[in-house]
Amino acid sequence: MSESKLIIQFLESIPSRGCCDDCLARKSGIGPRQLVGRICRRLASEGKLVRKKGRCPLGDHTKLISRLASKGSTASRRWGAHKPLQAGTLSIEEAWRYIDRFCRALWARHMKGEPPASLAESITTLRDEQLLPVHQANMMHTIRTLRNLVVHENLDFGEHERTIARAAWQIVRDWAEHREAQAWRLAATMCARHAA
C-alpha cells in the first residue's frame, strides 16, 4: 500500500479530529515527518485533505492539522486541477510548480551555483540580478503566495482568487515566452517529467 493510502487510511480512523504531521508520522509508521508533510500537502492540493492550524487531538499541541476533506466540500479549491498543463487550465499547484521550474531553468542559464531552496528567494534574487522584471517577479510572488495559502492555510480559493491567479499567470507567461523562451520550454519539460 502506498504511503498516501496509508495516511488516508489512518485519517479515516479519526475522521472528525485529524492530527498533526508529527503524530501522523508516529502513528502511521511513515517517516520522517517531513515526508508526511510533503505527502499531506500534495493530498491537500488534490482536495483529499484539509490542512488548518489547530490543536492536535493526539498530541495536545497547536500545529498544522490534516483532516480528510468531506465529500462535496470546498477543500479542493483548485483552478482546473486535473486539466492539461497550459494557460488558463493550470491548478494553482501546477502554476506554482511551473514557476519554480522556470526559475531553476533561468538560474541554470544565467547564474552560478545552485539556486536557493526557497522559491521566494529565487524569484527575489533573479529580480535583483535583473534577470526578471519587477512586475513579472511580483506576479510570480502572487502565484506563490496564493498557492501557499491554499496548501498551508486552507484558503477558500474562490472566483476572485482564480481571476488574480490567471491574470498573474498570463503576465508571467507572456513575458517568459517572448524573453526567455528556452527556459520557459525547459520548465514545461521538467513539469511534464514530474507529472509522469
C-alpha positions, 0 to 999 in steps of 0.5 A: 500500500502506498504511503498516501493510502496509508495516511488516508487510511489512518485519517479515516480512523479519526475522521472528525479530529485529524492530527498533526504531521508529527503524530501522523508520522508516529502513528502511521509508521511513515517517516520522517515527518517531513515526508508526511508533510510533503505527502499531506500537502500534495493530498491537500492540493488534490482536495483529499485533505484539509490542512488548518492550524489547530490543536492536535487531538493526539498530541495536545499541541497547536500545529498544522492539522490534516483532516480528510476533506468531506465529500462535496466540500470546498477543500479542493479549491483548485483552478482546473486541477486535473486539466492539461498543463497550459494557460488558463487550465493550470491548478494553482499547484501546477502554476506554482510548480511551473514557476519554480521550474522556470526559475531553476531553468533561468538560474541554470542559464544565467547564474552560478551555483545552485539556486536557493531552496526557497522559491521566494528567494529565487524569484527575489534574487533573479529580480535583483540580478535583473534577470526578471522584471519587477512586475513579472517577479511580483506576479510570480510572488502572487502565484506563490503566495496564493498557492501557499495559502491554499496548501498551508492555510486552507484558503477558500480559493474562490472566483476572485482568487482564480481571476488574480491567479490567471491574470498573474499567470498570463503576465508571467507567461507572456513575458517568459515566452517572448524573453526567455523562451528556452527556459520557459520550454525547459520548465514545461519539460521538467513539469511534464517529467514530474507529472509522469 
